[in-house]
Amino acid sequence: MFRVQDPTVGAWFVNLTGQLIKVKLLMFSEDKLHRILIQYLDGTTKLINKEDWFCLKLNKHIHEAGMTMQLH
């Protein structure tokens, strides 16, 4: 089950196919979220709009002390 996840700079998320995605930058226009710069594990980046972000169906991803967990 996926919940709508707000983008947080520096946070890692995992999508339906298991790809890790990190939020690198949030861009605002008139105090409203406008675009999100994301980075994949292989280092490639992509600038997406907020509507695309909320369609990604992401889970927040936590990595601590060699243990990986997903928050739902």
N, C-alpha and C positions, 0 to 999 in steps of 0.2 A: 504494500500500500504506500502510495506516495502522497506527500503533503506539499502544498505550495511552499517553496523555500525562498525567502528573501535573500538576495545576493549580499554577501559580506566579504569585503576585501580581505584576502589572505586565507579564506576558507576553501576547503576542498569539498567537492561534491562528486557523487557517482551517478551516472545515468543508467537507463534501462539495459544497455549493452555492457555495462561494467566499466566504461571509460571514466577515468578520473579527470575532473575539470576544476581548475583553480580560478577564483575571481581575482584579477589583477588590478582592476580600476573600475570605479563607478563614475559616470559622467552625468551631471545634472544640468537641466535647463529650466530656468525660473523656479528653482528649488524643487523640481520634480525629477525623479530618475528618468534618464533619457536613453543611455546606452551602457553596456557592460562589456569590459574587455576580459575575455576568458583565455585561459591557457590550458592546453592539453598536456598530459604527462610527457609526451615527446618534445615539448617545448614550443610547438606551434601555437599561435595566438589567433583569436578571431574577435572582431568587434560586432556585437549583436545588439538589437534593440530590446527594450524591456518586454515587449510582447513575445518575442522569440524566447527570452529567458524563461518566462512563466509557462511556456509550452514544452520545456525540456524534460519535465517529470524527473526531478533530481532528489536524491537523498543526501543529507549532510554526511560527510565522511570524516571519521576521527581515526588518527593514527597515534598511538601512545605506547611507548616502551616496547616496540616490536609487535604490538598487538593491534589488529585492525578490527574496527567495529563500524556498523552503520546505524545511524539514528533514523527512526521512522517517525 
